[in-house]
């Protein structure tokens, strides 16, 4: 063995390079005593199941039946020697269920908890993620009780099985968190795609845990609506930077807004009904928030459409906000979307033009949209730093009126736009002269590399593709995104086929441009060689 391989620093780098390759790390740990400890540390740094740990017990103490691991006899103190040796290296615990994998039976977990020789089984753990449904969520508290005091990240992702018999256990587990993990920085509960429980909060006392966690930087609470007390609790946290919650339904807030709240908040995501957000925005201000996401769970009426953008303008700072998303949480189907009566008009969206520092803007809430050419031009002028723009390209955004293709020109001239998702009228007649003169001479080529057209209509895919190539030369195959329509009654399948043809034309045009570019490069290279030879011949003649 080379002398360099005896240095711990080099061995540690080798182990880190093989992180995630469990077979290689296990082989390295068995190579020699010098490698064993470092390879073992990397091998056990993260576990995704308790099965490997349980299998460290003597083989006569456990068995596997029907894909579940269970103990066959009581555990003795000497059985824990290997388990404790390996569990002390665990830093990250992510328990998730995979259908093909063996799982620990709930009885085995109970045996572990009852017979463990010390209260803490994972003294160095700093991350705990629960993302499974095989082992019931009521056992979360039991796993949390095995963790040491250094945990900084807790995420309980799977919360689909919130039945009455496990709510009390989960409530008790959440109440343990502030006392057991004073250094906690990240807390998350539920998945962002979960359905929202519209009843009374299941854990009103337990969710007040932010009150005593001054180190908390991220608080995510999906599926379960918060309470007013929870919001007041997180508002006072000095280090909170990310907040993702569902606003309480039909809340009653005081008449005046609360100053000096959320002193460090940078990212905010709210799931809410429109009326609840309007009431919420009158009380809370976010002067330094950079990323804001508003997911509306209801279909807006016309009065809500008129007020919601005004509330956004008043709640956030025009100089701080970099990313704004106003979208739909519970997406209606196409038929329901066509029956919506509320309409978003350019006059409503002008409230957003004060956010001149925006880099990402997405507007896809469930209602009709009446857009025009002047609005697209105003958008391009109002947001000079914009890199991503998305407006009304989803099936729940029916279009009352559409801008023409000429309205895309300001976006082609935009200096920083990269991703564009907007609808337009692709049925208008175009001549070759219109395409040739679409852009002013001497302009820099557009930087847009992705275009989503949603459910925009079109009739002539070749001319539309030619026009889009003229505006956005960086577009090519698979850079054009269009909505899929299965309905035959509204011409959806025909429209999809036309856009598919336009996408193929874009691929052909890009291939031709690349060929022309290569030919030009080769010709320039030959010209340089010819000129160099002529200068050399002339110099020789002069010398003679």
C-alpha positions as CSV (number, residue, x, y, z in Angstrom):
1,X,0.0,0.0,0.0
2,X,1.3,3.4,-0.9
3,X,2.4,5.6,2.0
4,X,0.0,8.3,0.9
5,X,-3.0,6.0,1.6
6,X,-2.0,5.8,5.3
7,X,-2.8,9.5,5.7
8,X,-6.2,10.1,7.3
9,X,-6.9,13.2,5.3
10,X,-6.6,11.2,2.0
11,X,-8.6,8.3,3.3
12,X,-11.3,10.7,4.4
13,X,-11.4,12.3,1.0
14,X,-11.7,8.9,-0.6
15,X,-14.6,8.0,1.7
16,X,-16.3,11.3,0.9
17,X,-15.9,10.8,-2.8
18,X,-17.8,7.4,-2.4
19,X,-20.6,8.9,-0.3
20,X,-23.8,7.2,-1.3
21,X,-22.0,4.2,-2.8
22,X,-22.8,1.9,0.1
23,X,-21.2,-1.2,-1.4
24,X,-17.8,0.6,-2.0
25,X,-17.9,2.0,1.5
26,X,-18.7,-1.3,3.1
27,X,-15.8,-3.0,1.1
28,X,-13.5,-0.2,2.2
29,X,-14.5,-0.6,5.8
30,X,-13.5,-4.3,5.6
31,X,-10.2,-3.6,3.9
32,X,-8.1,-3.0,7.0
33,X,-8.3,-1.5,10.5
34,X,-6.8,1.8,9.4
35,X,-9.7,2.3,6.9
36,X,-12.5,0.8,9.0
37,X,-13.3,3.8,11.3
38,X,-13.4,6.5,8.6
39,X,-15.3,4.3,6.1
40,X,-17.8,3.4,8.8
41,X,-18.4,7.0,9.7
42,X,-19.2,7.8,6.0
43,X,-21.2,4.6,5.6
44,X,-23.5,5.4,8.5
45,X,-23.6,9.1,8.2
46,X,-27.1,8.9,6.6
47,X,-29.7,6.1,7.0
48,X,-33.1,5.8,5.1
49,X,-34.5,3.0,7.2
50,X,-34.0,1.4,10.6
51,X,-33.6,-2.0,9.0
52,X,-29.7,-1.8,8.7
53,X,-29.5,-0.9,12.3
54,X,-31.8,-3.6,13.5
55,X,-29.9,-6.2,11.5
56,X,-26.8,-5.3,13.6
57,X,-28.4,-7.2,16.4
58,X,-27.6,-10.9,16.7
59,X,-29.1,-13.0,13.9
60,X,-31.0,-15.2,16.2
61,X,-32.9,-12.1,17.6
62,X,-34.8,-11.1,14.5
63,X,-36.5,-12.4,11.4
64,X,-38.2,-11.1,8.3
65,X,-41.8,-12.2,7.5
66,X,-43.9,-10.8,4.7
67,X,-41.4,-8.0,4.1
68,X,-41.4,-6.8,7.7
69,X,-38.6,-7.2,10.2
70,X,-39.6,-8.3,13.7
71,X,-37.7,-9.5,16.8
72,X,-38.0,-13.1,17.8
73,X,-36.9,-12.8,21.4
74,X,-36.3,-10.1,24.1
75,X,-33.1,-8.0,23.6
76,X,-30.3,-8.3,26.2
77,X,-27.8,-5.6,27.1
78,X,-25.0,-7.3,25.3
79,X,-27.0,-7.4,22.1
80,X,-26.7,-3.6,21.8
81,X,-22.9,-3.4,21.4
82,X,-22.7,-3.3,17.6
83,X,-25.8,-1.2,17.3
84,X,-24.5,1.5,19.6
85,X,-21.2,1.5,17.8
86,X,-22.8,2.3,14.5
87,X,-25.7,4.5,15.6
88,X,-23.2,7.1,17.1
89,X,-22.1,7.9,13.5
90,X,-25.6,8.7,12.2
91,X,-26.0,12.4,11.3
92,X,-29.0,12.3,9.0
93,X,-32.1,10.1,9.4
94,X,-34.6,10.0,6.5
95,X,-37.2,7.3,7.0
96,X,-39.0,6.6,3.8
97,X,-40.9,3.6,2.7
98,X,-40.1,1.8,-0.6
99,X,-42.4,-0.9,-1.8
100,X,-39.6,-3.3,-2.6
101,X,-37.7,-2.8,0.6
102,X,-38.0,-4.6,3.9
103,X,-39.5,-2.5,6.7
104,X,-39.3,-2.5,10.5
105,X,-42.5,-3.7,12.1
106,X,-44.1,-1.4,14.6
107,X,-43.6,-4.1,17.3
108,X,-39.9,-4.1,16.6
109,X,-39.8,-0.3,17.1
110,X,-41.6,-0.7,20.4
111,X,-39.0,-3.3,21.5
112,X,-36.2,-0.9,20.5
113,X,-37.6,1.9,22.6
114,X,-38.4,-0.3,25.7
115,X,-35.1,-2.2,25.8
116,X,-32.6,0.5,24.7
117,X,-29.7,0.9,27.3
118,X,-29.7,4.7,27.0
119,X,-32.3,7.3,26.3
120,X,-30.5,8.6,23.2
121,X,-29.8,6.2,20.4
122,X,-28.5,8.8,17.8
123,X,-26.4,11.3,19.8
124,X,-25.0,13.1,16.8
125,X,-28.1,13.3,14.6
126,X,-28.8,16.8,13.2
127,X,-31.5,16.0,10.5
128,X,-34.7,14.0,10.9
129,X,-37.0,13.5,7.9
130,X,-40.2,11.4,8.0
131,X,-41.4,10.5,4.6
132,X,-43.3,7.2,4.7
133,X,-46.7,5.7,5.2
134,X,-45.9,2.0,6.1
135,X,-44.9,2.8,9.7
136,X,-47.8,4.9,11.0
137,X,-47.2,8.6,11.7
138,X,-48.2,8.0,15.3
139,X,-44.7,6.6,15.8
140,X,-43.0,9.9,14.9
141,X,-42.8,10.8,18.6
142,X,-41.0,7.5,19.4
143,X,-38.3,8.2,16.8
144,X,-37.9,11.8,18.0
145,X,-37.3,10.5,21.5
146,X,-34.2,8.6,20.2
147,X,-32.5,11.7,18.9
148,X,-29.9,13.8,20.6
149,X,-30.2,17.5,21.4
150,X,-28.2,18.7,18.4
151,X,-31.0,18.2,15.8
152,X,-31.4,21.3,13.6
153,X,-33.7,20.0,10.9
154,X,-37.1,18.3,11.3
155,X,-39.4,17.6,8.3
156,X,-42.5,15.4,8.7
157,X,-43.4,15.1,5.1
158,X,-46.0,12.2,5.1
159,X,-49.1,13.3,7.0
160,X,-51.8,11.6,4.9
161,X,-52.9,9.3,7.7
162,X,-54.0,11.8,10.3
163,X,-56.7,9.7,12.0
164,X,-58.2,10.4,15.4
165,X,-56.3,7.7,17.1
166,X,-52.8,9.1,16.1
167,X,-53.5,12.8,16.4
168,X,-52.9,12.8,20.2
169,X,-49.6,11.0,19.8
170,X,-48.5,13.4,17.1
171,X,-49.5,16.3,19.2
172,X,-47.4,15.1,22.1
173,X,-44.5,14.6,19.8
174,X,-44.7,18.1,18.5
175,X,-44.8,19.4,22.0
176,X,-41.5,17.7,22.8
177,X,-39.6,19.5,20.0
178,X,-39.0,22.9,21.7
179,X,-37.7,21.3,24.9
180,X,-35.6,18.6,23.3
181,X,-34.1,20.5,20.3
182,X,-33.4,24.1,21.4
183,X,-31.0,24.6,18.4
184,X,-33.7,23.7,15.8
185,X,-33.4,25.8,12.6
186,X,-35.8,24.1,10.2
187,X,-39.3,22.7,10.9
188,X,-41.6,21.4,8.3
189,X,-44.9,19.5,8.5
190,X,-46.9,18.1,5.5
191,X,-46.3,18.3,1.8
192,X,-47.0,21.3,-0.3
193,X,-49.3,19.3,-2.6
194,X,-51.4,18.0,0.3
195,X,-55.1,18.8,0.4
196,X,-55.9,21.4,3.0
197,X,-57.8,20.4,6.2
198,X,-60.6,23.0,6.4
199,X,-61.7,22.0,9.9
200,X,-60.4,23.4,13.1
201,X,-56.6,23.1,13.6
202,X,-55.5,19.7,14.8
203,X,-52.6,20.9,16.8
204,X,-53.3,24.4,18.1
205,X,-51.1,24.1,21.2
206,X,-48.3,22.1,19.6
207,X,-47.8,24.5,16.7
208,X,-46.9,27.3,19.1
209,X,-43.4,25.7,19.2
210,X,-41.8,28.7,17.4
211,X,-42.3,30.8,20.6
212,X,-39.2,29.2,22.2
213,X,-37.1,28.5,19.2
214,X,-35.1,31.6,18.6
215,X,-32.7,29.8,16.2
216,X,-35.6,28.8,13.8
217,X,-34.8,30.0,10.2
218,X,-37.5,28.0,8.3
219,X,-41.1,27.2,9.3
220,X,-43.2,25.2,6.9
221,X,-46.7,24.1,7.7
222,X,-48.7,22.6,4.9
223,X,-52.1,20.9,4.9
224,X,-53.1,22.2,8.3
225,X,-54.2,25.9,8.6
226,X,-52.4,27.9,11.1
227,X,-53.9,30.0,13.9
228,X,-53.5,33.6,14.6
229,X,-51.4,32.7,17.7
230,X,-49.0,30.8,15.5
231,X,-48.5,33.7,13.2
232,X,-47.8,36.1,16.1
233,X,-45.3,33.6,17.4
234,X,-43.3,33.3,14.2
235,X,-43.5,37.0,13.6
236,X,-41.3,37.6,16.7
237,X,-38.6,35.2,15.7
238,X,-35.4,37.1,15.1
239,X,-33.8,34.7,12.6
240,X,-36.8,33.4,10.6
241,X,-36.0,33.6,6.8
242,X,-38.5,31.2,5.2
243,X,-42.2,31.0,6.1
244,X,-44.7,28.6,4.3
245,X,-48.1,28.4,5.9
246,X,-51.8,28.1,5.2
247,X,-53.6,31.2,6.6
248,X,-56.4,30.6,9.1
249,X,-59.9,30.7,7.7
250,X,-62.2,33.6,8.6
251,X,-59.7,35.1,10.9
252,X,-60.3,38.4,12.7
253,X,-57.3,40.6,12.9
254,X,-56.9,43.9,14.9
255,X,-57.5,47.2,13.1
256,X,-53.8,48.2,12.8
257,X,-50.9,46.5,11.3
258,X,-48.1,45.1,13.5
259,X,-44.8,47.0,13.1
260,X,-41.3,45.4,13.4
261,X,-42.6,41.9,12.7
262,X,-40.6,39.3,10.7
263,X,-37.3,41.2,11.0
264,X,-35.3,38.7,8.9
265,X,-37.9,37.1,6.6
266,X,-36.8,36.7,3.0
267,X,-39.1,34.0,1.5
268,X,-42.9,33.8,2.1
269,X,-45.4,31.3,0.7
270,X,-49.1,31.6,1.6
271,X,-52.0,29.2,0.9
272,X,-55.1,31.1,1.4
273,X,-58.6,32.1,0.3
274,X,-58.7,35.5,-1.4
275,X,-60.8,37.1,1.4
276,X,-58.5,35.8,4.1
277,X,-55.4,37.1,2.3
278,X,-57.0,40.6,1.9
279,X,-57.7,40.7,5.6
280,X,-54.2,39.4,6.4
281,X,-52.4,41.9,4.2
282,X,-54.0,44.8,6.1
283,X,-52.2,43.8,9.2
284,X,-48.8,42.4,8.2
285,X,-46.1,44.1,6.1
286,X,-43.0,42.4,4.6
287,X,-40.5,45.1,3.7
288,X,-37.5,42.9,3.1
289,X,-39.1,39.8,1.6
290,X,-37.5,38.9,-1.7
291,X,-39.5,35.8,-2.8
292,X,-43.3,35.8,-2.4
293,X,-45.7,33.0,-3.4
294,X,-49.5,33.3,-3.1
295,X,-51.5,30.2,-3.7
296,X,-55.2,30.8,-3.8
297,X,-57.4,27.9,-2.9
298,X,-60.7,29.4,-4.2
299,X,-62.0,30.8,-7.5
300,X,-61.8,34.6,-7.3
301,X,-64.9,36.8,-7.7
302,X,-64.6,40.1,-9.4
303,X,-64.3,42.2,-6.2
304,X,-61.4,39.9,-5.1
305,X,-59.6,40.4,-8.4
306,X,-59.9,44.1,-8.0
307,X,-58.4,44.1,-4.5
308,X,-55.8,41.3,-4.4
309,X,-53.2,43.0,-6.6
310,X,-53.6,46.3,-4.6
311,X,-53.0,44.3,-1.4
312,X,-49.8,42.8,-2.9
313,X,-48.5,46.2,-3.8
314,X,-49.1,47.5,-0.2
315,X,-47.7,44.4,1.6
316,X,-44.3,44.1,-0.2
317,X,-41.5,46.5,-0.9
318,X,-41.0,47.7,-4.4
319,X,-37.2,47.6,-4.1
320,X,-36.9,44.3,-2.3
321,X,-39.2,41.9,-4.1
322,X,-37.4,39.8,-6.6
323,X,-39.8,36.9,-7.2
324,X,-43.6,37.0,-7.2
325,X,-45.9,34.1,-7.9
326,X,-49.7,34.3,-7.7
327,X,-51.1,31.0,-8.7
328,X,-53.9,28.5,-7.9
329,X,-53.6,25.8,-5.2
330,X,-56.7,23.7,-6.1
331,X,-56.7,23.7,-9.9
332,X,-60.2,23.5,-11.5
333,X,-60.8,21.3,-14.5
334,X,-61.2,22.8,-18.0
335,X,-65.0,22.8,-17.9
336,X,-65.2,24.5,-14.5
337,X,-62.6,27.0,-15.7
338,X,-64.8,28.0,-18.7
339,X,-67.6,28.8,-16.3
340,X,-65.7,31.4,-14.3
341,X,-67.0,34.9,-14.6
342,X,-64.2,37.0,-13.0
343,X,-61.8,38.6,-15.4
344,X,-58.3,39.9,-14.8
345,X,-57.7,43.0,-16.9
346,X,-54.5,45.1,-17.5
347,X,-55.9,47.8,-15.2
348,X,-55.8,45.3,-12.3
349,X,-52.2,44.2,-13.0
350,X,-50.9,47.8,-13.1
351,X,-50.5,47.7,-9.4
352,X,-47.6,45.3,-9.9
353,X,-45.6,47.7,-12.0
354,X,-44.1,49.3,-9.0
355,X,-41.9,46.2,-8.4
356,X,-39.2,47.2,-10.8
357,X,-36.6,44.9,-9.3
358,X,-38.6,41.7,-10.1
359,X,-36.7,38.9,-11.8
360,X,-39.4,36.3,-11.8
361,X,-43.2,36.9,-12.3
362,X,-45.8,34.3,-12.5
363,X,-49.6,35.0,-12.7
364,X,-51.7,31.9,-13.1
365,X,-54.7,32.2,-10.7
366,X,-58.0,30.7,-11.7
367,X,-60.0,33.3,-13.6
368,X,-60.4,34.7,-17.1
369,X,-57.8,37.0,-18.6
370,X,-58.3,39.9,-20.9
371,X,-54.9,40.8,-22.3
372,X,-53.8,43.2,-25.0
373,X,-50.7,44.4,-26.9
374,X,-50.3,47.5,-24.7
375,X,-50.1,45.4,-21.6
376,X,-47.3,43.2,-22.9
377,X,-45.4,46.4,-23.8
378,X,-45.9,47.8,-20.3
379,X,-44.7,44.6,-18.7
380,X,-41.5,44.6,-20.8
381,X,-40.8,48.3,-19.8
382,X,-41.8,48.0,-16.1
383,X,-39.5,45.0,-15.3
384,X,-36.1,45.6,-16.8
385,X,-34.5,42.8,-14.7
386,X,-37.1,40.2,-15.5
387,X,-35.6,36.8,-16.5
388,X,-38.8,34.6,-16.2
389,X,-42.3,35.7,-17.1
390,X,-45.4,33.5,-16.9
391,X,-48.9,34.8,-17.5
392,X,-52.1,32.8,-18.0
393,X,-50.8,29.7,-19.8
394,X,-52.6,27.1,-17.7
395,X,-55.9,25.4,-18.6
396,X,-57.6,27.1,-15.7
397,X,-56.8,30.5,-17.2
398,X,-59.3,30.9,-20.0
399,X,-58.7,33.9,-22.3
400,X,-61.3,36.6,-22.8
401,X,-59.0,38.4,-25.3
402,X,-55.6,37.9,-26.7
403,X,-52.6,40.0,-27.7
404,X,-51.4,39.7,-31.3
405,X,-48.1,38.1,-32.2
406,X,-46.6,41.6,-32.6
407,X,-47.0,42.0,-28.9
408,X,-44.1,39.6,-28.5
409,X,-41.6,42.1,-30.0
410,X,-41.0,44.0,-26.7
411,X,-40.1,40.7,-25.1
412,X,-37.7,39.9,-27.9
413,X,-36.0,43.3,-27.3
414,X,-35.8,42.7,-23.5
415,X,-32.2,42.6,-22.3
416,X,-32.5,40.0,-19.6
417,X,-35.5,37.8,-20.4
418,X,-34.7,34.1,-20.7
419,X,-37.9,32.2,-20.1
420,X,-41.2,33.5,-21.6
421,X,-44.6,31.9,-21.0
422,X,-47.5,34.0,-22.4
423,X,-50.5,33.4,-24.7
424,X,-51.0,35.2,-28.0
425,X,-53.2,35.1,-31.1
426,X,-51.4,32.9,-33.6
427,X,-54.2,33.0,-36.2
428,X,-53.4,36.4,-37.7
429,X,-52.2,36.7,-41.3
430,X,-48.5,37.2,-41.7
431,X,-46.5,38.1,-44.8
432,X,-42.8,37.6,-45.4
433,X,-42.4,41.4,-45.2
434,X,-44.1,41.3,-41.8
435,X,-41.6,38.7,-40.6
436,X,-38.6,40.5,-42.1
437,X,-39.5,43.8,-40.5
438,X,-40.6,42.4,-37.2
439,X,-37.6,43.8,-35.3
440,X,-35.7,47.1,-35.7
441,X,-32.3,46.9,-37.4
442,X,-29.2,46.8,-35.3
443,X,-30.8,45.2,-32.2
444,X,-29.0,42.5,-30.2
445,X,-30.5,39.0,-30.6
446,X,-33.0,37.9,-28.0
447,X,-31.8,35.8,-25.1
448,X,-35.0,33.9,-24.7
449,X,-34.3,30.2,-24.8
450,X,-37.7,28.8,-23.8
451,X,-41.2,29.8,-24.9
452,X,-44.4,28.4,-23.5
453,X,-47.5,29.4,-25.5
454,X,-50.1,27.6,-23.3
455,X,-53.4,27.2,-25.3
456,X,-52.8,30.0,-27.8
457,X,-54.6,29.4,-31.1
458,X,-52.9,29.2,-34.5
459,X,-53.7,28.3,-38.1
460,X,-50.4,28.4,-40.1
461,X,-47.6,26.6,-38.1
462,X,-44.9,27.4,-40.7
463,X,-45.4,31.1,-40.7
464,X,-45.8,31.2,-36.9
465,X,-42.6,29.2,-36.5
466,X,-40.8,31.6,-38.9
467,X,-42.0,34.6,-37.0
468,X,-40.9,33.1,-33.6
469,X,-37.5,32.2,-35.1
470,X,-37.1,35.8,-36.2
471,X,-38.0,37.2,-32.7
472,X,-36.2,34.5,-30.6
473,X,-33.3,33.0,-32.6
474,X,-32.2,30.9,-29.6
475,X,-35.4,28.8,-29.8
476,X,-35.2,25.3,-31.2
477,X,-36.7,21.9,-30.8
478,X,-38.0,21.1,-27.4
479,X,-37.8,24.7,-26.4
480,X,-41.4,25.4,-27.4
481,X,-44.0,24.3,-24.8
482,X,-47.7,24.1,-25.5
483,X,-50.7,22.9,-23.6
484,X,-52.2,19.4,-24.2
485,X,-55.9,19.3,-25.1
486,X,-57.8,16.1,-25.3
487,X,-61.2,17.6,-26.1
488,X,-62.3,17.2,-29.6
489,X,-65.2,19.6,-29.3
490,X,-63.1,22.7,-29.0
491,X,-60.5,21.7,-31.5
492,X,-58.0,20.9,-28.8
493,X,-56.3,18.0,-30.6
494,X,-56.1,19.9,-33.8
495,X,-54.5,22.8,-32.0
496,X,-52.0,20.5,-30.3
497,X,-51.0,19.0,-33.7
498,X,-50.5,22.4,-35.2
499,X,-48.2,23.5,-32.4
500,X,-46.3,20.2,-32.8
501,X,-45.7,21.1,-36.4
502,X,-44.5,24.5,-35.4
503,X,-42.1,22.9,-32.9
504,X,-40.7,20.7,-35.7
505,X,-40.2,23.8,-38.0
506,X,-38.3,25.5,-35.2
507,X,-36.0,22.5,-35.0
508,X,-35.4,22.6,-38.7
509,X,-34.7,26.4,-38.7
510,X,-32.2,26.1,-35.9
511,X,-30.4,23.2,-37.7
512,X,-30.1,25.4,-40.8
513,X,-28.8,28.4,-38.8
514,X,-26.1,26.1,-37.2
515,X,-25.1,24.9,-40.6
516,X,-24.8,28.4,-41.9
517,X,-22.8,29.4,-38.9
518,X,-20.4,26.5,-39.4
519,X,-20.0,27.4,-43.1
520,X,-19.3,31.0,-42.3
521,X,-16.7,30.0,-39.7
522,X,-14.9,27.8,-42.2
523,X,-14.9,30.4,-44.9
524,X,-13.5,33.0,-42.5
525,X,-10.8,30.5,-41.6
526,X,-9.8,30.0,-45.2
527,X,-9.8,33.7,-45.8
528,X,-7.4,34.3,-43.0
529,X,-5.1,31.5,-44.2
530,X,-5.2,33.0,-47.8
531,X,-4.4,36.5,-46.6
532,X,-1.6,35.2,-44.4
533,X,0.0,33.4,-47.4
534,X,-0.3,36.5,-49.6
535,X,1.4,38.7,-47.0
536,X,4.2,36.1,-46.7
537,X,4.7,36.0,-50.5
538,X,4.7,39.8,-50.7
539,X,7.3,40.0,-47.9
540,X,9.6,37.5,-49.7
541,X,9.3,39.5,-53.0
542,X,10.3,42.7,-51.2
543,X,13.3,41.1,-49.6
544,X,14.5,39.8,-53.0
